[in-house]
Amino acid sequence: MSDDSGCRRAGATPSAAAGSGVPADGATGPLRLRRPRPEDLEALAALEARSYPPDEAAPREVLADRIARAPACFLLAEGEDGALLGFVCGTRSAAPTLTHASMREHDPAGASLCIHSVVVDPAHRRRGLGRRLVAAYLERVGRDLSGVERVLLICKQHLVGFYEQNGFRLVGPSSVVHGRDPWFEMRRPLCPAGEGPRPPTAPRQA
């Protein structure tokens, strides 16, 4: 990619996130990663409901719509026994920032990938699984989706550091109102497979 892409070749600096399928940060066992199928809907909706307050969780019909219309923007993680451990889902938008409108619609040719949910089963949290899942998701979409230039998401303040460790940059408070708490927009260049986000450059001294 060009020098101003925000991406770097793998190996230029150590990656902050583990590659897909590689145990890290206390996690045990490999992940089985795949796109969701319609029969996964009930388990996905149940996990979404356990992971977010009622005024923030995506309804079952919204998840069904994302599975049907944007399966390439959806990644499911299973344990070796086939149990659902977590998932990441998103949609594409032509808008360069997150708004209520850009998060409601899916534009298959959109240059922005909008992440809606990053979910890990409560019984498997604090083991590095969320970090592995985000890294695997970014690797997959970087490989499989053409025309996507950036990944956008909103998160609560206590998760800003987590996403910064995964290559995202804090943009600032989001205009999106979703539930009672304020949200913050994060963004990351979507780099091709084999590349990662370039670390921030220190400002030059005058």
C-alpha positions in Angstrom: 0.0 0.0 0.0 1.0 3.6 -0.3 3.1 5.3 2.4 0.1 7.3 3.6 -2.1 4.3 4.0 -1.5 3.9 7.8 -0.4 0.3 7.2 3.0 -1.4 7.6 4.4 -4.7 6.5 4.3 -7.5 9.0 7.5 -7.9 10.9 8.3 -4.2 10.8 7.4 -4.0 14.5 6.0 -6.6 16.9 2.3 -7.2 16.6 0.2 -6.3 19.6 -2.5 -8.8 18.9 -2.2 -12.5 18.5 -2.9 -14.2 15.2 -6.0 -16.2 14.7 -5.9 -19.7 16.1 -2.8 -19.0 18.3 -3.3 -19.1 22.1 -2.3 -15.9 23.8 -2.8 -13.8 27.0 -3.8 -16.9 29.1 -6.2 -18.3 26.5 -6.1 -22.0 26.0 -6.9 -24.1 22.9 -7.3 -23.1 19.3 -10.3 -21.2 18.0 -12.5 -22.5 15.2 -13.4 -19.5 13.1 -16.2 -19.4 10.6 -19.0 -17.3 9.2 -22.4 -17.8 10.8 -25.2 -19.9 9.4 -28.9 -19.2 9.9 -29.1 -22.0 12.5 -26.7 -20.1 14.7 -29.1 -17.2 15.2 -30.6 -18.4 18.5 -27.2 -18.9 20.1 -25.9 -15.6 18.8 -28.9 -13.7 20.0 -28.7 -15.3 23.4 -25.0 -14.4 23.8 -25.7 -10.8 22.6 -28.4 -10.5 25.2 -26.1 -11.7 27.9 -23.3 -9.3 26.9 -25.1 -6.0 26.6 -27.8 -4.1 28.6 -31.3 -4.4 27.2 -31.2 -0.9 25.7 -27.9 -1.7 23.8 -28.2 -5.4 22.7 -29.1 -5.9 19.1 -32.5 -7.6 18.7 -32.7 -11.1 17.2 -34.2 -9.7 13.9 -31.3 -7.3 13.5 -28.7 -10.1 13.9 -30.7 -12.2 11.5 -30.6 -9.4 9.0 -26.8 -9.0 9.4 -26.3 -12.7 8.9 -28.4 -12.6 5.7 -27.0 -9.4 4.2 -23.5 -9.1 5.5 -22.1 -12.6 6.2 -18.6 -11.6 5.1 -18.6 -9.0 7.9 -19.5 -11.5 10.6 -17.1 -13.9 12.3 -18.0 -16.6 14.8 -15.6 -18.3 17.2 -16.1 -21.8 18.5 -14.2 -24.0 21.0 -12.9 -27.4 20.0 -16.2 -28.9 21.3 -18.3 -26.6 19.0 -19.5 -24.3 21.7 -20.0 -20.7 20.8 -17.3 -18.6 22.5 -17.8 -15.2 20.8 -18.4 -13.3 17.7 -17.8 -10.0 15.9 -20.3 -8.6 13.5 -20.4 -5.5 11.2 -21.8 -4.0 8.1 -20.4 -1.7 5.4 -21.1 1.9 4.8 -20.1 4.6 2.4 -19.9 7.2 5.2 -16.4 8.0 6.6 -17.7 8.2 10.2 -20.3 6.5 12.3 -23.8 7.9 12.5 -27.2 6.4 13.2 -27.8 6.1 9.5 -24.5 4.5 8.6 -25.0 1.9 11.3 -28.5 1.0 10.2 -27.8 0.3 6.6 -25.5 -2.1 4.7 -23.8 -0.9 1.5 -21.9 -3.9 0.0 -19.5 -1.5 -1.7 -19.0 0.8 1.2 -15.4 1.8 2.1 -16.1 1.8 5.8 -16.6 -1.4 7.8 -18.7 -0.6 10.9 -18.3 -3.0 13.8 -21.5 -3.4 15.8 -20.7 -6.1 18.3 -17.6 -7.7 19.8 -18.9 -10.4 22.1 -17.2 -13.0 24.3 -19.1 -15.5 26.4 -18.9 -14.4 30.0 -17.5 -17.7 31.1 -14.5 -17.2 28.8 -13.6 -13.6 29.5 -10.3 -12.4 30.9 -8.4 -15.0 28.9 -7.3 -12.9 25.9 -10.1 -14.3 23.8 -11.5 -10.9 22.9 -8.1 -9.7 21.6 -7.6 -12.9 19.6 -11.1 -12.6 18.1 -10.6 -9.0 17.1 -7.2 -9.8 15.5 -8.7 -12.7 13.6 -11.6 -10.7 12.4 -9.4 -7.9 11.1 -7.2 -10.4 9.4 -10.1 -12.1 7.7 -11.9 -9.0 6.5 -8.5 -7.6 5.3 -8.1 -10.7 3.2 -11.7 -11.3 2.0 -13.2 -7.8 1.6 -12.2 -5.6 -1.3 -12.7 -1.8 -1.3 -12.8 -1.4 2.5 -10.4 1.3 3.6 -11.2 1.7 7.3 -12.8 0.0 10.3 -15.0 2.0 12.6 -16.6 1.3 15.9 -18.0 3.0 19.0 -17.1 1.8 22.5 -17.5 3.0 26.1 -14.6 4.9 27.7 -13.3 1.9 29.7 -12.7 -0.1 26.4 -10.8 2.6 24.6 -7.4 1.2 25.7 -8.4 -2.3 24.6 -9.1 -1.2 21.1 -6.0 1.0 21.0 -4.0 -2.2 21.7 -5.6 -3.6 18.6 -4.5 -0.8 16.3 -7.5 1.5 16.6 -7.2 5.3 17.2 -9.5 7.3 19.3 -11.4 9.9 17.2 -13.4 11.4 20.0 -17.0 11.4 21.5 -19.5 9.9 19.1 -22.7 11.6 18.0 -24.4 8.2 18.2 -26.8 7.9 21.2 -27.2 4.2 22.2 -28.4 3.5 25.7 -27.6 5.7 28.6 -23.8 6.0 28.5 -21.7 8.1 26.2 -19.8 6.4 23.4 -16.4 7.1 21.7 -15.6 6.5 18.1 -12.5 4.5 17.2 -11.0 3.9 13.8 -8.3 1.8 12.2 -7.1 1.5 8.6 -8.0 -1.9 7.1 -4.7 -3.3 6.0 -4.2 -6.2 3.6 -3.3 -9.6 5.0 0.3 -9.5 6.0 0.3 -5.9 7.1 -0.7 -4.1 10.3 -1.4 -0.5 11.3 1.7 1.7 11.4 2.6 2.8 14.9 2.1 6.5 15.6 4.9 8.8 14.5 6.4 11.0 17.2 6.0 14.7 16.4 9.1 16.4 14.9 11.0 18.9 17.1 11.1 22.4 15.8 
